[in-house]
Amino acid sequence: MNADDFPRLVRALTRPESYPHPADPVEHLETHISHVFLAGDHAYKIKKPLDLGFLDFSTLARRRQCCEEELRLNRRLAPELYLDVVPITGTPTAPRVGASGPVLEYAVHMVRFASDALLTHQPLSEGLMDALAEQLADFHARIPIAVPASSHGTPAAVLEPMIENLTQIRERPMLADQSPRLDGLEAWTRTRWLALRPVLERRRRHGHIRECHGDAHRGNIVLIDGAIRLFDALEFSPALRWIDTASEIAFLIMDIEHSGALALARRFLNRYLERSGDYGALEVLDVYKVYRALVRAKVSAIRLGQAGLEAADAQASRHDCLDYLALAESYTEHRQPRLLLACGLSGSGKSYLARQLRERMPLIHLRSDMERKRLFGVAEAAHSRAPIDAGVYFPAATDWTYGRLLRLADAILCSGYDVLVDATFIKRSRRARFRALAQRLGVRVAILVLDAPLEVLRERIQARLAAGEDVSDATLTVLERQRMAREPLTPEEQHCAVDLDTSRPIPLETLLARIESAFAGCAAQRPSAGVGEKAGPTLDG
């Protein structure tokens, strides 16, 4: 086909007779790089004959290759949606989709779904966030890792698109008044990148650069019969697809936060970290969230510069751009993290309450039951029936678990995030180690002491064991052992403690106020190095 034939083909593909199945009417959608035809129960996407530098669809062979790559990549997460790559034959004015003969074009053949099934049109929920976090964590665990010889994920490769976003926004004359804030964002990005260069390189060496989806936001996620499917992965740019898994989740978290669902964004992050164990992602998460917010700002800026844009549309694009710039700026604000210890016997409700608190406060939740199993390579859903002091519960294993919790808390606090450590903490010496960590880092600490009548604790443990859905393996025998070994808080610990009988309801707002009061009563010490500037250890998983 020549250049004039392609527009004719696009017009002809809007006619139902071009398809081998019922297709009346055909709906035509256009993006800056493709045409999509919604024909009956099917959808077909063809690439525009373009060469934009970062993508090359200039030849039929290249377009076929990219269609096949799109099929391969998207079948990883949405196999039911992506059917095959089909030829378009016939003539530009009378095409035949999927027929034999000389090929005019190639199309990705998909199952059509309703536009209101997109996550941008669906109410977000707690269950949806959990399922999405688990799906992405499991996906990241199984996809290929970038080979060391490649340039993917190098510090230079990370910085380049970040600066490019800012450059392209600056090029829009309609945004000339935003130069000061763009300068500020660029200065922060370069400074943060310089500080994170060793971290970026270490994450690359440790296998966190993988062949990701590359464009994971709500507009590329669909709910079909209750199942989550991510689609439209980036097929045209390996550099934008072979990225740090932290960059992938940063896009989705930023997008959820932009929608106003801050609590659900926190829930997603915590569940992803629990599932993946990649707490080291927190070291780089904010710089990637700034990058992703600027990607969105750039898209709005490009739209703002399009010829023939209506005044109302131009105003909306400018508003969106400025909104994303403000969001990016919010991620650059310094945080003074805090440490919260949730203590109590098994069945006292530590984890239940922690899951509520981590959505209302910017907390990263560390659960001893979860980390113990991760330490020994035991699946989260697996349950031990070993006797006390056996299996993964021999005495030294408990010491190792608390040691892991301490190292994780140290690294997370140094990344600028609040930490909630959820463990029994029946030994005073174990609580003292965490309080010493807070003093060393100069962060405030509070202790949430949960309890309930013994018969209530027993009932909860029996119900939990019968359901078999909780990560905890605690039994009634374990409860008795804990009760006999429990050491009460010292007078010094009581100064920053919140005592709570969980057999009685307490409004969450009241509890939050009491926790804030406990933090206020804890005098933070001056740290030896800036918290949030890598004063402590690093953990990549």
C-alpha positions as CSV (number, residue, x, y, z in Angstrom):
1,M,0.0,0.0,0.0
2,N,1.1,3.6,-0.6
3,A,0.5,6.5,1.8
4,D,-2.9,7.3,0.3
5,D,-4.1,3.7,0.7
6,F,-3.9,3.6,4.5
7,P,-6.6,6.2,5.1
8,R,-8.8,4.4,2.6
9,L,-8.2,1.1,4.4
10,V,-9.1,2.7,7.8
11,R,-12.4,4.0,6.3
12,A,-13.2,0.7,4.8
13,L,-12.6,-1.2,8.0
14,T,-15.5,0.7,9.6
15,R,-17.9,-1.2,7.3
16,P,-19.4,-4.5,8.7
17,E,-18.8,-6.4,5.4
18,S,-15.0,-6.3,5.9
19,Y,-15.3,-8.9,8.7
20,P,-15.9,-12.6,8.7
21,H,-18.5,-12.4,11.4
22,P,-21.5,-10.2,12.4
23,A,-20.1,-6.8,13.0
24,D,-22.8,-4.2,12.7
25,P,-22.2,-1.5,13.7
26,V,-18.4,-1.1,13.7
27,E,-17.0,1.4,16.2
28,H,-13.7,3.1,15.4
29,L,-11.3,4.4,18.0
30,E,-8.1,6.2,17.3
31,T,-5.0,6.7,19.4
32,H,-1.8,8.5,18.5
33,I,-0.2,5.3,17.3
34,S,-3.0,2.9,16.3
35,H,-6.6,2.4,15.1
36,V,-9.0,0.1,16.9
37,F,-12.1,-1.3,15.3
38,L,-14.8,-2.7,17.6
39,A,-16.7,-5.2,15.4
40,G,-19.5,-7.2,17.1
41,D,-17.9,-9.3,19.8
42,H,-14.4,-8.8,18.4
43,A,-11.8,-6.0,18.4
44,Y,-9.0,-5.4,15.9
45,K,-6.1,-3.1,16.3
46,I,-3.8,-2.0,13.5
47,K,-0.6,0.1,13.8
48,K,-0.2,3.4,12.1
49,P,2.7,3.5,9.6
50,L,4.8,5.8,11.8
51,D,8.4,6.2,12.8
52,L,8.5,8.3,16.0
53,G,12.0,7.4,17.1
54,F,10.9,5.6,20.2
55,L,8.7,3.4,18.1
56,D,9.0,2.2,14.5
57,F,5.9,1.1,12.6
58,S,7.2,2.3,9.3
59,T,7.1,-1.0,7.3
60,L,4.6,-3.8,7.0
61,A,7.2,-6.2,8.4
62,R,7.8,-4.0,11.5
63,R,4.0,-3.7,12.0
64,R,3.6,-7.4,11.9
65,Q,6.5,-7.9,14.3
66,C,5.0,-5.5,16.7
67,C,1.5,-7.1,16.5
68,E,3.1,-10.5,17.3
69,E,5.0,-8.9,20.2
70,E,1.8,-7.4,21.5
71,L,0.1,-10.7,21.4
72,R,3.0,-12.5,23.2
73,L,3.3,-9.8,25.9
74,N,-0.4,-9.5,26.6
75,R,-1.2,-13.2,26.7
76,R,0.9,-13.3,29.9
77,L,-1.8,-11.4,31.9
78,A,-4.9,-11.5,29.6
79,P,-4.8,-14.7,27.6
80,E,-8.6,-14.8,27.2
81,L,-8.6,-11.3,25.6
82,Y,-5.8,-11.7,23.0
83,L,-6.7,-14.3,20.3
84,D,-4.2,-14.0,17.5
85,V,-2.7,-11.8,14.8
86,V,-4.7,-11.8,11.6
87,P,-3.9,-10.6,8.1
88,I,-6.0,-8.0,6.2
89,T,-6.2,-8.8,2.5
90,G,-8.3,-7.7,-0.4
91,T,-8.0,-4.1,-1.5
92,P,-7.7,-0.8,0.6
93,T,-11.4,0.0,-0.3
94,A,-12.7,-3.6,0.0
95,P,-10.6,-5.3,2.7
96,R,-11.1,-8.8,4.1
97,V,-10.1,-9.4,7.7
98,G,-8.5,-12.9,8.2
99,A,-8.8,-13.9,4.6
100,S,-6.1,-15.4,2.3
101,G,-4.3,-13.5,-0.4
102,P,-1.7,-10.7,-0.6
103,V,-1.5,-9.0,2.8
104,L,-2.3,-5.3,3.1
105,E,-2.0,-5.0,6.9
106,Y,-1.9,-7.0,10.1
107,A,-4.2,-6.7,13.1
108,V,-4.2,-7.9,16.7
109,H,-7.4,-9.8,17.1
110,M,-9.0,-9.4,20.6
111,V,-12.2,-10.2,22.4
112,R,-14.3,-7.1,22.8
113,F,-15.2,-5.9,26.3
114,A,-17.5,-3.2,27.5
115,S,-15.8,0.2,28.0
116,D,-17.4,0.5,31.5
117,A,-15.5,-2.6,32.5
118,L,-12.3,-0.6,32.7
119,L,-11.0,0.1,36.2
120,T,-11.3,3.8,35.5
121,H,-15.1,3.3,35.4
122,Q,-15.3,0.7,38.2
123,P,-15.6,1.4,42.0
124,L,-12.3,0.5,43.7
125,S,-12.6,-1.8,46.7
126,E,-10.4,-3.5,49.3
127,G,-10.8,-6.9,47.7
128,L,-9.9,-5.6,44.3
129,M,-6.7,-4.0,45.7
130,D,-5.7,-7.2,47.3
131,A,-6.3,-9.3,44.2
132,L,-4.5,-6.8,42.0
133,A,-1.5,-6.6,44.3
134,E,-1.3,-10.4,44.5
135,Q,-1.6,-10.7,40.7
136,L,1.2,-8.2,40.0
137,A,3.5,-9.6,42.7
138,D,3.1,-13.1,41.3
139,F,3.5,-11.8,37.7
140,H,6.7,-10.0,38.7
141,A,8.1,-13.2,40.3
142,R,7.8,-15.3,37.2
143,I,8.7,-12.9,34.3
144,P,12.2,-12.8,32.8
145,I,15.1,-11.0,34.4
146,A,17.2,-8.6,32.4
147,V,20.6,-10.1,31.5
148,P,23.5,-8.2,33.2
149,A,25.0,-7.3,29.8
150,S,21.9,-5.3,28.7
151,S,21.5,-1.6,29.4
152,H,18.1,-2.1,30.9
153,G,17.7,-0.7,34.4
154,T,21.1,1.0,34.5
155,P,21.1,4.3,36.5
156,A,21.6,6.2,33.2
157,A,18.7,4.4,31.6
158,V,16.5,5.2,34.6
159,L,17.3,8.9,34.5
160,E,16.9,9.5,30.7
161,P,13.1,9.2,30.5
162,M,12.7,11.2,33.7
163,I,14.5,14.2,32.3
164,E,12.9,13.7,28.9
165,N,9.4,14.1,30.4
166,L,10.4,17.5,31.9
167,T,12.0,18.6,28.6
168,Q,8.9,17.8,26.6
169,I,6.6,19.6,29.1
170,R,8.9,22.7,28.9
171,E,8.6,22.7,25.1
172,R,4.9,23.6,25.3
173,P,4.6,27.4,25.1
174,M,1.2,27.2,26.9
175,L,3.1,26.0,30.0
176,A,5.9,28.6,30.0
177,D,4.6,29.9,33.4
178,Q,5.4,26.5,34.9
179,S,9.2,26.8,34.4
180,P,10.0,27.4,38.1
181,R,8.2,24.3,39.3
182,L,9.6,22.2,36.5
183,D,13.1,23.5,37.4
184,G,12.4,22.4,41.0
185,L,11.2,18.9,40.0
186,E,14.3,18.5,37.8
187,A,16.7,19.6,40.5
188,W,15.0,17.1,43.0
189,T,15.1,14.3,40.4
190,R,18.7,14.7,39.6
191,T,19.7,15.0,43.3
192,R,17.6,12.0,44.3
193,W,18.9,10.0,41.3
194,L,22.5,10.8,42.3
195,A,21.9,9.6,45.9
196,L,20.1,6.5,44.6
197,R,22.6,5.4,42.0
198,P,24.1,2.7,44.1
199,V,20.6,1.5,45.0
200,L,19.5,1.4,41.4
201,E,22.6,-0.5,40.4
202,R,22.1,-3.0,43.3
203,R,18.5,-3.6,42.4
204,R,19.6,-4.3,38.9
205,R,22.2,-6.8,40.0
206,H,19.7,-8.5,42.3
207,G,17.2,-9.2,39.5
208,H,14.6,-6.5,39.9
209,I,14.8,-5.3,36.3
210,R,12.3,-7.5,34.5
211,E,10.1,-7.6,31.4
212,C,7.2,-5.9,33.0
213,H,3.8,-4.8,31.6
214,G,5.2,-1.3,31.3
215,D,2.0,0.7,31.3
216,A,0.1,-0.6,34.4
217,H,-2.6,1.9,35.3
218,R,-6.3,1.8,35.7
219,G,-7.0,2.6,32.1
220,N,-5.3,-0.7,31.1
221,I,-7.0,-2.9,33.6
222,V,-10.4,-4.5,33.0
223,L,-12.8,-6.5,35.1
224,I,-14.4,-9.4,33.2
225,D,-16.8,-11.6,35.2
226,G,-15.0,-10.4,38.4
227,A,-11.6,-11.4,37.1
228,I,-8.8,-8.7,36.8
229,R,-7.0,-8.5,33.5
230,L,-4.2,-6.2,32.6
231,F,-4.0,-5.5,28.9
232,D,-2.2,-3.2,26.4
233,A,1.3,-3.9,27.6
234,L,4.1,-1.8,26.0
235,E,5.2,-3.7,22.9
236,F,6.9,-1.0,21.0
237,S,9.7,0.0,23.4
238,P,11.8,-2.6,25.2
239,A,13.4,0.2,27.2
240,L,10.0,1.2,28.7
241,R,9.1,-2.4,29.4
242,W,12.3,-3.8,30.9
243,I,12.1,-1.8,34.1
244,D,12.4,-2.0,37.8
245,T,9.3,-3.7,39.2
246,A,9.2,-0.8,41.7
247,S,8.5,1.5,38.7
248,E,5.7,-0.7,37.6
249,I,3.8,-0.5,40.9
250,A,4.7,3.2,41.3
251,F,2.6,3.9,38.2
252,L,-0.5,2.1,39.6
253,I,-0.1,3.6,43.1
254,M,0.3,7.1,41.7
255,D,-2.8,6.5,39.5
256,I,-4.9,5.3,42.5
257,E,-3.8,8.1,44.6
258,H,-4.6,10.6,41.9
259,S,-8.1,9.2,41.9
260,G,-8.4,10.2,45.6
261,A,-8.4,6.6,46.9
262,L,-5.4,7.1,49.2
263,A,-6.4,4.4,51.7
264,L,-6.8,1.9,48.9
265,A,-3.4,2.8,47.4
266,R,-1.9,2.1,50.8
267,R,-3.7,-1.2,51.0
268,F,-2.4,-2.1,47.5
269,L,1.2,-1.2,48.5
270,N,1.1,-3.2,51.7
271,R,-0.4,-6.3,50.1
272,Y,2.1,-6.2,47.3
273,L,5.0,-5.9,49.7
274,E,3.6,-8.8,51.8
275,R,3.2,-11.0,48.7
276,S,6.5,-10.1,47.0
277,G,8.8,-9.5,50.0
278,D,10.4,-6.7,48.0
279,Y,10.5,-4.1,50.8
280,G,13.6,-2.7,49.1
281,A,11.3,-1.2,46.5
282,L,10.5,1.5,49.1
283,E,14.0,3.0,48.6
284,V,13.2,4.0,45.1
285,L,9.4,4.2,45.1
286,D,9.0,7.9,45.5
287,V,11.4,8.8,42.7
288,Y,9.5,6.4,40.4
289,K,6.1,7.9,41.5
290,V,7.4,11.4,40.6
291,Y,8.5,10.0,37.2
292,R,5.1,8.4,36.6
293,A,3.2,11.5,37.6
294,L,5.4,13.5,35.1
295,V,4.6,10.9,32.4
296,R,0.9,11.8,32.9
297,A,1.7,15.5,33.0
298,K,3.6,15.1,29.7
299,V,0.7,13.3,28.0
300,S,-1.6,16.2,29.0
301,A,0.9,18.7,27.8
302,I,1.2,17.0,24.4
303,R,-2.6,17.0,24.1
304,L,-2.6,20.7,25.0
305,G,-0.4,21.4,22.1
306,Q,-2.5,19.6,19.5
307,A,-3.9,21.7,16.6
308,G,-7.6,22.4,16.5
309,L,-8.2,21.7,20.2
310,E,-11.4,23.2,21.5
311,A,-11.0,25.8,24.2
312,A,-12.8,23.6,26.8
313,D,-10.6,20.7,26.0
314,A,-7.5,22.8,26.1
315,Q,-8.5,24.1,29.5
316,A,-9.1,20.5,30.8
317,S,-5.7,19.4,29.5
318,R,-4.0,22.2,31.2
319,H,-5.8,21.5,34.4
320,D,-4.8,17.8,34.2
321,C,-1.2,18.7,33.5
322,L,-1.0,21.1,36.5
323,D,-2.7,18.5,38.7
324,Y,-0.1,15.9,37.9
325,L,2.7,18.4,38.4
326,A,1.3,19.1,41.9
327,L,1.1,15.4,42.6
328,A,4.7,15.0,41.6
329,E,5.7,17.8,43.9
330,S,3.9,16.2,46.8
331,Y,6.1,13.1,46.4
332,T,9.2,15.2,46.9
333,E,8.2,16.4,50.4
334,H,10.4,15.1,53.2
335,R,8.8,12.7,55.7
336,Q,9.8,12.1,59.3
337,P,9.0,8.5,59.8
338,R,7.7,6.8,63.0
339,L,7.8,3.3,64.5
340,L,4.7,1.7,65.9
341,L,4.9,-1.7,67.7
342,A,1.7,-3.8,67.9
343,C,2.2,-6.2,70.8
344,G,-0.1,-8.9,72.3
345,L,-0.8,-12.6,72.6
346,S,-2.1,-14.6,69.7
347,G,-5.7,-13.8,69.1
348,S,-5.5,-10.3,70.6
349,G,-6.3,-8.8,67.2
350,K,-2.9,-7.3,66.3
351,S,-3.1,-8.1,62.6
352,Y,-6.8,-7.3,62.2
353,L,-6.2,-3.9,63.7
354,A,-2.9,-3.3,61.8
355,R,-4.8,-3.8,58.5
356,Q,-7.1,-1.0,59.5
357,L,-4.4,1.3,60.7
358,R,-2.2,0.9,57.6
359,E,-5.0,2.4,55.5
360,R,-5.5,5.4,57.7
361,M,-1.8,6.1,58.4
362,P,1.1,5.9,56.0
363,L,2.3,2.6,57.5
364,I,4.3,-0.3,56.1
365,H,3.0,-3.3,58.0
366,L,5.5,-6.0,59.0
367,R,3.9,-9.1,60.3
368,S,6.0,-11.7,62.2
369,D,4.0,-14.7,61.0
370,M,4.5,-13.6,57.4
371,E,8.2,-12.9,57.7
372,R,8.9,-16.1,59.6
373,K,7.5,-18.1,56.8
374,R,9.3,-16.1,54.2
375,L,12.6,-16.5,56.1
376,F,12.2,-20.3,55.8
377,G,10.8,-20.4,52.3
378,V,7.4,-21.6,53.5
379,A,4.4,-20.5,51.4
380,E,2.1,-17.9,52.9
381,A,-0.9,-20.2,52.8
382,A,0.9,-23.2,54.1
383,H,0.1,-24.2,57.7
384,S,2.5,-26.0,60.1
385,R,1.2,-28.8,62.3
386,A,4.5,-29.2,64.0
387,P,4.7,-29.2,67.8
388,I,6.0,-26.3,69.8
389,D,9.8,-25.8,69.4
390,A,9.8,-27.8,66.1
391,G,9.4,-27.0,62.4
392,V,9.9,-23.2,61.8
393,Y,9.2,-22.5,65.5
394,F,12.3,-23.8,67.2
395,P,13.8,-21.2,69.6
396,A,16.5,-19.8,67.4
397,A,13.9,-19.4,64.5
398,T,12.0,-16.9,66.7
399,D,15.2,-14.9,67.3
400,W,16.0,-15.0,63.6
401,T,12.4,-13.8,62.8
402,Y,12.8,-10.8,65.2
403,G,16.2,-10.1,63.7
404,R,14.6,-9.9,60.2
405,L,11.8,-7.7,61.4
406,L,14.4,-5.4,63.0
407,R,16.5,-5.2,59.8
408,L,13.4,-4.5,57.7
409,A,12.1,-1.8,60.0
410,D,15.5,-0.2,60.0
411,A,15.7,-0.1,56.1
412,I,12.1,1.0,55.8
413,L,12.4,3.9,58.3
414,C,15.6,5.0,56.5
415,S,13.5,5.1,53.3
416,G,11.2,7.6,54.9
417,Y,8.2,5.4,55.6
418,D,6.4,4.7,58.9
419,V,6.6,1.1,60.1
420,L,4.1,-1.0,62.1
421,V,5.7,-4.1,63.5
422,D,3.1,-6.7,64.3
423,A,4.4,-9.4,66.7
424,T,3.7,-10.8,70.2
425,F,6.7,-8.9,71.7
426,I,6.2,-10.9,75.0
427,K,10.0,-10.4,75.8
428,R,11.1,-7.1,77.1
429,S,14.5,-7.5,75.5
430,R,12.9,-7.7,72.0
431,R,10.9,-4.6,72.5
432,A,14.1,-2.9,73.7
433,R,15.9,-3.6,70.5
434,F,13.3,-1.8,68.5
435,R,13.2,1.1,70.9
436,A,16.9,1.4,70.6
437,L,16.6,1.4,66.8
438,A,14.1,4.3,67.0
439,Q,16.5,6.2,69.3
440,R,19.5,5.6,66.9
441,L,17.5,6.9,64.0
442,G,15.9,9.7,65.9
443,V,12.3,8.7,65.2
444,R,9.4,8.6,67.5
445,V,8.1,5.2,68.8
446,A,4.8,4.2,70.2
447,I,3.6,0.8,71.6
448,L,0.2,-0.5,71.0
449,V,-0.6,-3.1,73.6
450,L,-3.5,-5.3,72.7
451,D,-5.2,-7.7,75.1
452,A,-8.6,-9.5,75.7
453,P,-10.0,-11.9,78.3
454,L,-8.4,-15.4,78.0
455,E,-11.7,-17.0,76.9
456,V,-12.0,-14.5,74.0
457,L,-8.4,-15.2,72.9
458,R,-9.1,-18.9,72.9
459,E,-12.3,-18.6,70.9
460,R,-10.6,-16.4,68.3
461,I,-7.7,-18.9,67.9
462,Q,-10.1,-21.9,67.5
463,A,-12.2,-20.0,65.0
464,R,-9.0,-19.0,63.0
465,L,-7.7,-22.5,63.0
466,A,-11.0,-23.9,61.8
467,A,-11.2,-21.4,59.0
468,G,-7.6,-22.1,57.9
469,E,-7.4,-18.7,56.1
470,D,-4.9,-16.8,58.3
471,V,-1.2,-17.0,58.0
472,S,-0.8,-17.6,61.7
473,D,-0.2,-21.1,63.0
474,A,-0.8,-20.3,66.7
475,T,-2.7,-22.9,68.7
476,L,-4.2,-22.9,72.2
477,T,-1.0,-24.6,73.4
478,V,1.0,-21.7,71.9
479,L,-1.3,-19.2,73.6
480,E,-0.7,-20.8,77.0
481,R,3.1,-20.7,76.4
482,Q,2.9,-17.0,75.5
483,R,0.7,-16.1,78.5
484,M,3.2,-17.7,80.9
485,A,6.2,-16.0,79.3
486,R,4.8,-12.6,78.9
487,E,6.8,-9.7,80.4
488,P,4.9,-6.5,81.3
489,L,5.9,-3.1,80.0
490,T,8.4,-1.1,82.0
491,P,7.4,2.3,83.4
492,E,9.5,3.9,80.6
493,E,7.6,1.9,77.9
494,Q,4.3,2.9,79.4
495,H,5.0,6.5,78.6
496,C,4.5,5.8,74.9
497,A,2.0,3.0,75.2
498,V,-1.6,2.6,74.2
499,D,-3.4,-0.1,76.1
500,L,-6.4,-1.6,74.3
501,D,-8.9,-4.3,75.3
502,T,-9.9,-5.6,71.9
503,S,-13.0,-7.4,73.3
504,R,-14.6,-4.0,73.5
505,P,-15.3,-1.9,70.4
506,I,-13.4,1.3,70.1
507,P,-14.0,3.9,67.3
508,L,-11.1,4.0,64.9
509,E,-10.9,7.8,65.2
510,T,-10.5,7.5,69.0
511,L,-7.7,5.0,68.6
512,L,-5.9,7.1,66.0
513,A,-6.0,10.1,68.4
514,R,-4.6,7.9,71.2
515,I,-1.8,6.7,69.0
516,E,-0.9,10.2,68.0
517,S,-0.9,11.2,71.6
518,A,1.5,8.3,72.4
519,F,3.8,9.5,69.6
520,A,3.7,13.0,70.9
521,G,4.7,11.7,74.3
522,C,7.8,10.1,72.9
523,A,10.8,12.5,72.6
524,A,12.6,11.8,69.4
525,Q,16.4,11.8,69.5
526,R,18.5,13.4,66.9
527,P,19.7,10.8,64.4
528,S,23.3,10.3,63.5
529,A,22.4,10.5,59.8
530,G,19.4,11.8,57.9
531,V,16.5,9.4,58.0
532,G,15.2,8.9,54.5
533,E,18.7,9.5,53.2
534,K,19.9,5.9,53.6
535,A,21.3,6.0,57.2
536,G,20.7,2.3,57.7
537,P,20.9,-1.1,55.9
538,T,19.4,-1.9,52.6
539,L,17.2,-4.9,51.7
540,D,16.2,-6.0,48.3
541,G,13.8,-8.7,49.2
